[in-house]
Amino acid sequence: MCFFAAVVTGCKKENSSSDSNNPVFAVNKISVIVTGRIVDESNQPISGATVTAGNTTSTTDLNGNFRINNASLYESAVVTVEKTGYFKGGRTFFAKEYQKHFIEIMLLSKISVGKINATSGGTLNIGNGSAITLPANGIINNTTGNAYTGDVSIAMTWINPTSTDLYRQMPGDLRGIDATGAEQGLQSFGMLGVELSGTSGEKLQIATGKKANIKFPIPASILATAPTSIALWSFNDTTGIWKQEGTATKSGNTYVADVSHFSFWNCDAYFPLARFSAKFINQNNAPLQHALIRIKRANGSSSYGFTDSTGYVTGQVPSNESLVMEVSSGYTCNTPIFSQNIGPFVTGTTNSLGTITVTIPAQNSISITGTVVNCSNNAVSNGFVKISVGTNNYTAITNASGVFSLSFLSCSSSPSITYYAVDATNNQQSTTASMVVTNPTTNLGSITACGVSTARYIYYNIDGVNYSILPPTDSIIAFTNTQGTSYGTSIYGYGSSSPNTQKSISFSFNGNGVGTYPLTSLSLGTSATNNPQYVYTTNSSTVTTTEYGTLTGTYIAGSFSAILRDSSTNTNHPIQCSFRARR
């Protein structure tokens, strides 16, 4: 379904609608403010990401937040996000002139899942059921157009269409242009993002006249309703538009398709659209800013969007259907705070619901306050408090007196939180604590940001050369996966000390505590595109952990030694590594 945001009225003309970069949705350019938050797959903020809206860019701060003032955008606006080590992200939404819009994007880690030789071709199966088959002698250098004959490193990510994070993870929105040139709404049955690169980091593509084959897993919950044949769509990250390019065929619990190039691909059923808009205010006549609006179809699928700073929300919704519109406190809230039946709307029409008053239940409004002091019991003026509520993560900045405050809508009147405070000046933090807060206000009292070092690092030595990945300039991600009764820990590090010496390292081990565990995977890159050039060659190495925190904000630390193989020369190289990452 379609992602939606605020509609434009009274546009100021800047450019004609004939702009070739946005041929379908372009009307006139308008000036808007775009704010938002960029997070990783663990809902942790991503700092140092480049956010682009029109010709204006911004960089996310320590908390993953950004703000772009006076962006010149089309009404159907496109915002893109780039960060080394991640697939390019983006969002397409409807913008309103001079208003402040909020978006949230979850970037997906770009990790090599394996290699296929370009000369011989072959198939690479991914553990989740995804697969890719490259043709023999069918790969070219995307810059030069010359044939490529070496190993092809494949980065692939699958986006689950049933996930509550679908609308944060997917690029664009769920609108597309079909084979006839008509705009359609899309219901996804699965997406794949694929990037190819060579041993020297060069970007690769499929040669003209050749095709690759890809498989999309179909989640069990929608397998019965998945069509036998379904339209296939590719994403253009410049226009923010999905374009129909052929079909995919259902084979067991997968969709199978041949493609002539790689980007994000999407298997979608499509349906006609109508325009929808509304303004939301609370019981005090104040705009309901950045509220999550959900449109539900009778078939169970849904679309999401945020209100703008004036409480407006709009976009394309399914026509000729009875719909349910909900206002909720967040993506994971099962019970909305407001619900209303809307539609059916006639295809191609514009439908305004006017101003809608939403009474915010007192139990859904939570405020948290407190004070942060350092090891000397002095106020921390350069610090923050991280507060986690379910899958949502908030950051409260301290003022000159060390005081912080945070207000948010909650699914519960007494949510359980975890929190810790950071003294950014002295690189110290408190231990992570948990408690149940209550509305309307909970005072956490005085939190001492002392006793736990905030140092995060990955240091490694290969061939006698030392490398380091050091936040906040660089990024380190740590998380734990559960597969059956086996626990695995993964650490990802991405860095760039200069434009030409970007670094990446990723490794996993089977363990979830302090001890010694088998090293299960390891890859290392030093190319301009962060594609792994060195891969783990044995199964005998171990990781020794000296710290293993189990709560958000705690740390995983340790070291290991291993042997890596250079994929271009087939030579072995010893590596020693020590690390400390915040969960």
C-alpha positions as CSV (number, residue, x, y, z in Angstrom):
1,M,0.0,0.0,0.0
2,C,1.0,3.6,-0.3
3,F,3.0,5.6,2.2
4,F,1.6,9.0,2.8
5,A,2.5,12.3,4.4
6,A,1.3,15.9,4.1
7,V,-0.4,17.3,1.0
8,V,0.5,20.6,-0.7
9,T,-1.8,23.5,-1.1
10,G,-1.0,26.8,-2.7
11,C,2.3,25.7,-4.1
12,K,4.9,28.3,-5.0
13,K,6.1,27.6,-8.6
14,E,9.8,27.0,-9.2
15,N,10.0,24.5,-12.0
16,S,7.6,23.1,-14.5
17,S,6.1,19.7,-14.2
18,S,8.1,18.5,-17.2
19,D,11.3,17.7,-15.1
20,S,12.7,14.5,-16.5
21,N,13.9,13.3,-13.2
22,N,10.4,13.0,-11.8
23,P,8.1,12.7,-14.9
24,V,5.0,11.2,-13.2
25,F,4.6,12.8,-9.8
26,A,6.3,16.2,-10.4
27,V,4.1,19.3,-10.4
28,N,6.0,22.3,-9.0
29,K,8.8,22.7,-6.5
30,I,8.1,24.0,-3.1
31,S,10.1,24.9,0.0
32,V,9.8,22.6,3.0
33,I,11.5,21.5,6.2
34,V,12.4,17.9,6.6
35,T,13.4,16.4,9.9
36,G,13.8,12.8,10.9
37,R,15.7,10.0,12.5
38,I,17.9,7.3,11.0
39,V,18.3,4.0,12.8
40,D,19.9,0.6,12.2
41,E,18.2,-2.8,12.3
42,S,18.5,-2.8,16.1
43,N,16.7,0.5,16.3
44,Q,19.9,2.2,17.4
45,P,20.6,5.7,16.0
46,I,23.1,6.0,13.1
47,S,25.4,9.0,13.3
48,G,27.3,10.5,10.4
49,A,24.8,9.5,7.7
50,T,24.3,11.8,4.8
51,V,20.7,12.8,4.2
52,T,19.8,14.5,0.8
53,A,16.6,16.3,0.0
54,G,16.7,18.0,-3.4
55,N,20.0,19.8,-3.7
56,T,20.4,20.2,0.1
57,T,22.2,17.8,2.4
58,S,22.5,17.2,6.1
59,T,24.4,14.8,8.4
60,T,22.8,12.9,11.2
61,D,24.0,13.7,14.7
62,L,25.0,11.4,17.6
63,N,21.3,10.5,18.1
64,G,20.6,9.8,14.4
65,N,18.6,13.0,14.0
66,F,18.7,15.4,11.1
67,R,17.1,18.6,10.0
68,I,17.0,20.2,6.5
69,N,15.7,23.7,6.2
70,N,14.3,25.2,3.0
71,A,14.6,22.1,0.9
72,S,13.4,22.6,-2.7
73,L,11.3,19.6,-3.4
74,Y,8.4,18.4,-5.5
75,E,5.1,17.7,-3.8
76,S,6.0,14.0,-4.2
77,A,9.2,14.5,-2.3
78,V,12.2,12.2,-2.3
79,V,14.7,12.0,0.6
80,T,17.8,9.7,0.4
81,V,20.2,8.5,3.1
82,E,23.7,7.1,2.6
83,K,26.2,5.7,5.1
84,T,29.2,3.5,4.5
85,G,28.3,-0.1,5.2
86,Y,24.6,0.2,4.5
87,F,22.3,-0.1,1.5
88,K,21.2,3.3,0.3
89,G,17.9,4.2,2.0
90,G,15.2,6.6,1.1
91,R,11.6,7.8,1.5
92,T,9.1,9.2,-0.9
93,F,6.3,11.3,0.7
94,F,3.8,14.1,-0.1
95,A,5.1,17.5,1.1
96,K,3.3,20.7,2.1
97,E,4.9,24.0,1.4
98,Y,6.7,25.7,4.4
99,Q,5.7,22.9,6.8
100,K,8.0,20.6,8.8
101,H,7.8,16.9,7.9
102,F,9.1,14.0,9.9
103,I,10.4,10.7,8.5
104,E,12.1,7.7,10.0
105,I,14.3,5.4,8.0
106,M,15.9,2.1,9.0
107,L,19.1,1.5,7.1
108,L,20.0,-2.1,6.2
109,S,23.5,-3.5,6.7
110,K,25.3,-4.1,3.4
111,I,27.3,-7.2,4.1
112,S,28.7,-9.6,1.5
113,V,26.8,-12.9,1.6
114,G,29.2,-14.7,-0.7
115,K,30.9,-14.7,-4.1
116,I,30.3,-16.1,-7.6
117,N,32.9,-16.2,-10.3
118,A,31.9,-13.9,-13.2
119,T,33.4,-16.2,-15.9
120,S,31.7,-19.4,-14.8
121,G,28.5,-17.9,-13.2
122,G,26.6,-19.8,-10.6
123,T,24.1,-19.8,-7.8
124,L,24.3,-18.4,-4.3
125,N,21.7,-19.5,-1.8
126,I,21.0,-17.4,1.3
127,G,19.8,-18.9,4.5
128,N,16.4,-17.2,4.5
129,G,15.4,-18.8,1.2
130,S,16.7,-15.9,-1.0
131,A,18.9,-16.9,-3.9
132,I,20.7,-15.3,-6.8
133,T,22.0,-16.9,-10.0
134,L,24.5,-15.0,-12.2
135,P,25.0,-15.9,-15.9
136,A,28.4,-17.0,-17.2
137,N,30.4,-14.2,-18.8
138,G,27.5,-11.8,-18.1
139,I,29.0,-9.2,-15.7
140,I,30.4,-5.8,-16.6
141,N,32.2,-2.9,-14.8
142,N,29.3,-0.5,-14.3
143,T,31.6,2.6,-14.8
144,T,33.6,1.5,-17.8
145,G,31.2,-1.0,-19.4
146,N,34.1,-3.5,-19.8
147,A,33.6,-7.2,-19.2
148,Y,34.5,-8.3,-15.7
149,T,36.0,-11.8,-15.2
150,G,37.0,-12.0,-11.5
151,D,35.0,-13.0,-8.4
152,V,31.8,-11.1,-7.8
153,S,31.0,-10.1,-4.2
154,I,27.3,-10.1,-3.6
155,A,25.6,-8.0,-1.0
156,M,21.9,-8.9,-0.6
157,T,19.1,-8.1,1.8
158,W,15.5,-9.3,1.9
159,I,12.7,-7.1,3.3
160,N,9.9,-9.1,4.9
161,P,6.6,-7.8,3.7
162,T,4.8,-8.8,6.9
163,S,7.3,-7.1,9.2
164,T,6.1,-4.1,11.2
165,D,9.4,-2.4,10.1
166,L,8.5,-2.7,6.4
167,Y,7.7,1.0,6.0
168,R,10.9,2.0,7.7
169,Q,13.2,-0.4,5.7
170,M,11.8,-0.2,2.2
171,P,12.9,2.5,-0.2
172,G,10.4,5.0,-1.6
173,D,6.8,4.3,-0.9
174,L,4.4,1.7,-2.2
175,R,3.4,3.5,-5.4
176,G,4.5,2.5,-8.8
177,I,4.1,3.1,-12.5
178,D,2.7,0.1,-14.3
179,A,3.5,-1.1,-17.9
180,T,0.9,1.3,-19.3
181,G,2.3,4.4,-17.5
182,A,-0.5,4.5,-14.9
183,E,0.1,5.2,-11.2
184,Q,-0.8,2.2,-9.0
185,G,-0.9,1.3,-5.3
186,L,1.3,-1.7,-4.4
187,Q,0.9,-4.5,-2.0
188,S,4.2,-6.2,-1.5
189,F,4.9,-9.9,-1.2
190,G,8.6,-9.4,-0.7
191,M,11.6,-7.2,-1.7
192,L,15.2,-7.9,-2.4
193,G,18.1,-5.4,-2.5
194,V,21.2,-6.6,-4.4
195,E,24.6,-4.9,-5.1
196,L,27.5,-6.5,-7.0
197,S,31.1,-5.5,-6.7
198,G,34.5,-6.7,-7.8
199,T,37.7,-7.6,-5.9
200,S,38.9,-4.0,-6.1
201,G,35.6,-2.6,-5.0
202,E,34.4,-1.6,-8.4
203,K,30.7,-1.5,-8.9
204,L,29.4,-4.2,-11.3
205,Q,26.2,-4.8,-13.2
206,I,24.6,-7.4,-15.5
207,A,25.8,-7.1,-19.2
208,T,23.4,-6.0,-21.9
209,G,21.5,-9.0,-23.3
210,K,22.2,-11.1,-20.1
211,K,19.8,-11.8,-17.2
212,A,20.2,-13.0,-13.7
213,N,17.7,-15.0,-11.7
214,I,16.6,-14.1,-8.2
215,K,14.3,-15.9,-5.6
216,F,12.2,-14.1,-3.1
217,P,11.0,-16.1,0.0
218,I,7.2,-15.8,0.6
219,P,6.3,-15.7,4.3
220,A,4.1,-18.5,5.4
221,S,1.4,-16.2,6.7
222,I,0.7,-14.8,3.2
223,L,1.7,-17.9,1.1
224,A,-2.0,-19.0,0.6
225,T,-3.0,-15.5,-0.8
226,A,0.2,-15.0,-2.9
227,P,-0.8,-14.9,-6.6
228,T,0.6,-17.6,-9.0
229,S,2.1,-14.8,-11.2
230,I,2.8,-11.4,-9.8
231,A,4.1,-8.1,-11.3
232,L,7.7,-7.3,-10.7
233,W,8.9,-3.8,-9.9
234,S,12.4,-2.1,-9.7
235,F,13.2,1.0,-7.7
236,N,14.7,4.2,-9.1
237,D,16.3,5.9,-6.1
238,T,16.6,9.2,-8.1
239,T,12.9,9.6,-8.8
240,G,11.7,7.6,-5.8
241,I,9.4,5.6,-8.1
242,W,8.8,1.8,-8.5
243,K,8.6,0.8,-12.1
244,Q,7.0,-2.4,-13.4
245,E,9.5,-4.6,-15.2
246,G,8.1,-8.0,-16.0
247,T,6.6,-10.7,-13.7
248,A,7.7,-13.2,-11.1
249,T,6.3,-16.7,-10.9
250,K,5.4,-18.6,-7.7
251,S,7.4,-21.7,-7.1
252,G,6.7,-23.4,-3.8
253,N,7.3,-20.9,-1.1
254,T,9.3,-18.5,-3.3
255,Y,8.8,-16.1,-6.2
256,V,11.3,-16.6,-9.1
257,A,12.2,-13.9,-11.6
258,D,14.7,-13.0,-14.3
259,V,16.2,-9.5,-14.1
260,S,18.4,-7.4,-16.4
261,H,19.9,-5.2,-13.7
262,F,20.3,-4.9,-10.0
263,S,18.7,-2.4,-7.6
264,F,15.8,-3.1,-5.2
265,W,13.2,-5.4,-6.6
266,N,9.7,-5.9,-5.4
267,C,6.9,-8.5,-6.0
268,D,3.6,-6.6,-5.8
269,A,-0.1,-6.9,-6.5
270,Y,-1.4,-3.5,-7.6
271,F,-4.7,-1.6,-7.2
272,P,-6.2,1.7,-8.2
273,L,-5.8,4.8,-6.0
274,A,-7.6,7.9,-4.7
275,R,-6.3,10.9,-2.9
276,F,-6.9,11.3,0.8
277,S,-6.2,14.1,3.3
278,A,-7.0,15.1,6.9
279,K,-5.9,17.3,9.7
280,F,-5.6,16.0,13.3
281,I,-5.7,18.0,16.4
282,N,-5.9,17.0,20.1
283,Q,-8.5,17.8,22.7
284,N,-6.7,21.2,23.3
285,N,-6.9,22.2,19.6
286,A,-3.2,21.7,19.2
287,P,-1.9,20.0,16.0
288,L,-1.2,16.3,16.5
289,Q,2.4,16.5,15.2
290,H,4.3,13.5,13.8
291,A,1.5,11.1,14.8
292,L,1.6,7.7,13.2
293,I,-1.4,7.2,10.9
294,R,-2.4,3.7,9.7
295,I,-4.8,2.9,6.9
296,K,-6.0,-0.7,7.0
297,R,-7.6,-2.7,4.1
298,A,-10.1,-5.5,4.5
299,N,-7.4,-8.0,3.3
300,G,-5.3,-7.3,6.3
301,S,-2.6,-5.2,4.6
302,S,-1.8,-1.7,5.9
303,S,0.0,1.5,5.1
304,Y,1.6,4.0,7.4
305,G,2.6,7.7,7.5
306,F,3.3,10.6,9.8
307,T,1.4,13.9,10.2
308,D,3.4,17.0,9.6
309,S,4.0,19.9,12.0
310,T,0.4,21.2,11.4
311,G,-1.2,17.8,11.9
312,Y,-1.9,17.2,8.2
313,V,-1.5,13.8,6.5
314,T,-2.3,12.8,3.0
315,G,-1.4,10.6,0.1
316,Q,-2.8,7.9,-2.1
317,V,-5.0,5.2,-0.6
318,P,-6.9,2.2,-2.2
319,S,-10.0,3.3,-4.0
320,N,-13.3,1.5,-4.2
321,E,-12.7,-0.1,-0.7
322,S,-13.9,0.4,2.8
323,L,-10.9,1.3,4.9
324,V,-10.1,1.9,8.6
325,M,-8.0,4.8,9.7
326,E,-6.1,4.5,13.0
327,V,-3.9,6.9,15.0
328,S,-1.4,5.1,17.2
329,S,1.5,5.8,19.5
330,G,4.0,3.9,17.4
331,Y,4.6,1.0,15.0
332,T,4.5,-1.7,17.7
333,C,1.3,-0.5,19.4
334,N,-1.5,-3.0,19.0
335,T,-4.3,-0.8,20.3
336,P,-4.9,2.5,18.5
337,I,-5.8,5.7,20.4
338,F,-8.3,6.6,17.7
339,S,-10.1,4.7,14.9
340,Q,-12.5,5.7,12.2
341,N,-14.0,4.0,9.1
342,I,-13.3,5.9,5.9
343,G,-14.1,5.3,2.2
344,P,-14.8,3.9,-0.2
345,F,-13.3,6.6,-2.4
346,V,-13.8,6.8,-6.2
347,T,-10.6,6.2,-8.3
348,G,-8.7,9.3,-9.2
349,T,-10.7,11.6,-6.9
350,T,-9.4,13.9,-4.1
351,N,-11.1,13.4,-0.7
352,S,-10.6,15.6,2.4
353,L,-11.9,14.5,5.8
354,G,-11.4,17.9,7.2
355,T,-10.2,18.4,10.8
356,I,-10.5,15.5,13.2
357,T,-10.2,15.8,16.9
358,V,-8.3,13.0,18.7
359,T,-8.7,12.9,22.5
360,I,-5.3,11.6,23.7
361,P,-6.0,9.3,26.7
362,A,-4.1,10.4,29.8
363,Q,-2.6,7.0,30.2
364,N,-0.8,7.3,26.8
365,S,1.0,10.4,27.6
366,I,4.3,9.8,29.4
367,S,6.9,12.4,30.6
368,I,10.3,11.5,32.1
369,T,12.7,14.0,33.8
370,G,15.8,13.9,35.9
371,T,19.3,15.2,36.4
372,V,22.7,13.8,35.3
373,V,25.9,14.3,37.4
374,N,29.5,13.3,36.8
375,C,32.0,11.4,39.0
376,S,32.6,14.6,41.0
377,N,28.8,15.0,41.5
378,N,28.8,18.1,39.2
379,A,26.1,18.7,36.7
380,V,26.7,17.1,33.2
381,S,26.0,19.8,30.7
382,N,27.4,17.9,27.7
383,G,25.6,14.6,28.0
384,F,22.4,12.7,27.3
385,V,20.2,9.9,28.6
386,K,19.3,6.9,26.4
387,I,15.8,5.6,27.2
388,S,14.4,2.4,25.5
389,V,10.7,1.6,25.5
390,G,10.1,-1.7,23.8
391,T,11.6,-1.3,20.3
392,N,11.6,2.5,20.5
393,N,14.7,4.4,21.6
394,Y,14.8,8.0,22.7
395,T,17.5,10.4,23.6
396,A,17.1,13.2,26.1
397,I,19.9,15.9,26.0
398,T,21.0,17.5,29.2
399,N,20.9,21.3,29.6
400,A,23.5,23.5,31.3
401,S,22.3,22.4,34.7
402,G,22.4,18.7,33.8
403,V,18.6,18.5,33.7
404,F,16.9,16.4,31.0
405,S,13.2,15.8,30.0
406,L,11.4,13.6,27.5
407,S,7.8,13.3,26.5
408,F,6.3,10.6,24.3
409,L,3.1,8.7,23.5
410,S,3.1,5.2,24.9
411,C,1.0,2.1,24.2
412,S,0.8,1.6,28.0
413,S,0.1,3.8,31.0
414,S,3.0,2.2,32.8
415,P,5.6,1.1,30.3
416,S,8.8,-0.6,31.3
417,I,12.0,1.3,30.4
418,T,15.7,0.8,30.4
419,Y,18.0,3.8,30.6
420,Y,21.6,4.9,31.0
421,A,23.2,8.4,31.2
422,V,26.4,9.5,29.4
423,D,28.9,12.1,30.3
424,A,30.3,13.0,26.8
425,T,33.0,15.2,28.1
426,N,34.6,12.6,30.4
427,N,33.6,9.5,28.3
428,Q,31.8,7.9,31.2
429,Q,28.4,6.5,31.6
430,S,26.1,5.0,34.3
431,T,25.2,1.4,34.5
432,T,22.0,0.5,32.7
433,A,18.9,0.5,34.9
434,S,15.3,-0.7,34.4
435,M,12.1,0.5,35.9
436,V,8.4,0.9,35.3
437,V,7.3,4.5,34.7
438,T,3.9,5.9,35.2
439,N,2.0,8.8,33.7
440,P,1.9,11.7,33.7
441,T,5.5,12.3,34.9
442,T,8.3,10.1,36.4
443,N,11.3,11.7,37.9
444,L,14.4,9.5,37.6
445,G,16.2,11.6,40.1
446,S,19.9,12.2,40.0
447,I,21.8,9.7,37.7
448,T,25.5,9.4,38.1
449,A,27.3,9.0,34.7
450,C,30.3,7.4,36.2
451,G,31.9,4.0,36.5
452,V,31.5,2.6,33.0
453,S,33.9,3.7,30.2
454,T,32.1,4.7,26.9
455,A,35.1,3.6,24.9
456,R,34.1,1.8,21.7
457,Y,36.6,0.4,19.3
458,I,37.8,-2.2,16.9
459,Y,41.5,-2.5,16.6
460,Y,43.1,-5.0,14.2
461,N,46.5,-5.8,12.8
462,I,47.0,-7.5,9.4
463,D,50.4,-7.9,7.7
464,G,52.0,-5.7,10.4
465,V,49.7,-2.7,9.7
466,N,47.4,-1.4,12.4
467,Y,43.9,-0.3,11.7
468,S,41.2,1.2,14.0
469,I,37.5,1.8,13.8
470,L,36.5,4.5,16.4
471,P,33.0,6.0,16.9
472,P,31.5,8.5,16.6
473,T,33.2,9.2,13.3
474,D,33.0,5.5,12.5
475,S,30.2,3.0,13.2
476,I,30.1,-0.2,15.3
477,I,27.0,-2.4,15.6
478,A,26.6,-5.3,18.0
479,F,23.7,-7.6,18.4
480,T,22.7,-11.2,19.4
481,N,20.8,-13.6,17.2
482,T,18.9,-16.7,18.4
483,Q,18.6,-19.7,16.1
484,G,17.0,-22.7,17.9
485,T,19.0,-23.2,21.1
486,S,22.2,-21.7,19.7
487,Y,23.2,-18.1,20.3
488,G,25.3,-16.1,18.0
489,T,26.8,-12.7,18.4
490,S,27.6,-10.4,15.5
491,I,29.9,-7.3,15.4
492,Y,30.0,-5.0,12.4
493,G,32.5,-2.1,12.1
494,Y,32.6,0.6,9.3
495,G,35.1,3.4,9.1
496,S,36.6,6.0,6.9
497,S,39.8,7.7,8.0
498,S,40.2,9.4,4.6
499,P,38.3,9.4,1.3
500,N,40.4,6.6,-0.2
501,T,41.0,4.2,2.7
502,Q,37.6,3.1,3.9
503,K,37.5,0.1,6.2
504,S,35.0,-2.6,7.1
505,I,35.1,-5.6,9.3
506,S,32.4,-8.1,10.3
507,F,32.6,-11.2,12.4
508,S,30.4,-13.5,14.4
509,F,30.9,-16.1,17.1
510,N,28.7,-18.6,18.9
511,G,28.4,-17.2,22.4
512,N,26.4,-15.0,24.6
513,G,28.6,-14.4,27.7
514,V,32.1,-14.0,29.0
515,G,34.2,-17.0,27.8
516,T,35.8,-18.5,24.8
517,Y,33.7,-19.3,21.7
518,P,34.1,-20.6,18.1
519,L,34.7,-17.8,15.5
520,T,32.0,-18.6,12.9
521,S,32.5,-15.9,10.2
522,L,34.9,-13.1,9.5
523,S,35.4,-10.7,6.5
524,L,37.5,-7.6,6.0
525,G,37.4,-4.9,3.5
526,T,39.7,-1.9,2.7
527,S,38.2,-0.8,-0.6
528,A,36.4,2.4,-1.5
529,T,33.1,0.6,-1.4
530,N,33.7,-1.4,1.7
531,N,33.3,-4.8,-0.1
532,P,35.1,-7.6,1.7
533,Q,38.4,-8.5,0.1
534,Y,39.6,-10.9,2.8
535,V,37.6,-13.9,4.1
536,Y,37.9,-16.3,6.9
537,T,39.6,-19.6,5.8
538,T,39.5,-22.0,8.8
539,N,37.1,-23.1,11.5
540,S,39.5,-23.5,14.3
541,S,39.8,-19.9,15.7
542,T,38.1,-18.7,18.8
543,V,36.9,-15.4,20.3
544,T,37.6,-14.7,24.0
545,T,35.2,-12.2,25.5
546,T,36.0,-10.2,28.6
547,E,32.7,-8.3,28.8
548,Y,29.3,-9.3,27.7
549,G,26.5,-7.0,28.8
550,T,22.9,-8.2,28.3
551,L,21.1,-4.9,28.5
552,T,20.9,-2.0,26.0
553,G,23.8,0.4,26.6
554,T,26.1,-2.3,28.0
555,Y,29.2,-3.6,26.2
556,I,30.6,-6.6,24.5
557,A,34.4,-6.8,24.4
558,G,37.1,-9.3,23.6
559,S,39.8,-10.4,21.1
560,F,40.7,-13.1,18.6
561,S,43.4,-14.2,16.1
562,A,42.6,-15.9,12.8
563,I,43.8,-16.4,9.2
564,L,42.3,-14.6,6.3
565,R,42.5,-15.3,2.6
566,D,42.9,-12.5,0.1
567,S,40.2,-13.3,-2.4
568,S,42.1,-11.7,-5.3
569,T,45.5,-13.4,-4.7
570,N,44.5,-16.5,-2.7
571,T,47.2,-15.7,-0.2
572,N,46.7,-16.1,3.6
573,H,47.2,-13.3,6.1
574,P,47.2,-13.5,9.9
575,I,44.9,-11.1,11.7
576,Q,44.7,-10.0,15.4
577,C,41.7,-8.1,16.6
578,S,40.4,-6.6,19.8
579,F,37.0,-4.9,20.1
580,R,34.5,-3.2,22.4
581,A,31.0,-2.5,21.2
582,R,27.9,-1.0,22.8
583,R,24.8,-3.1,22.5
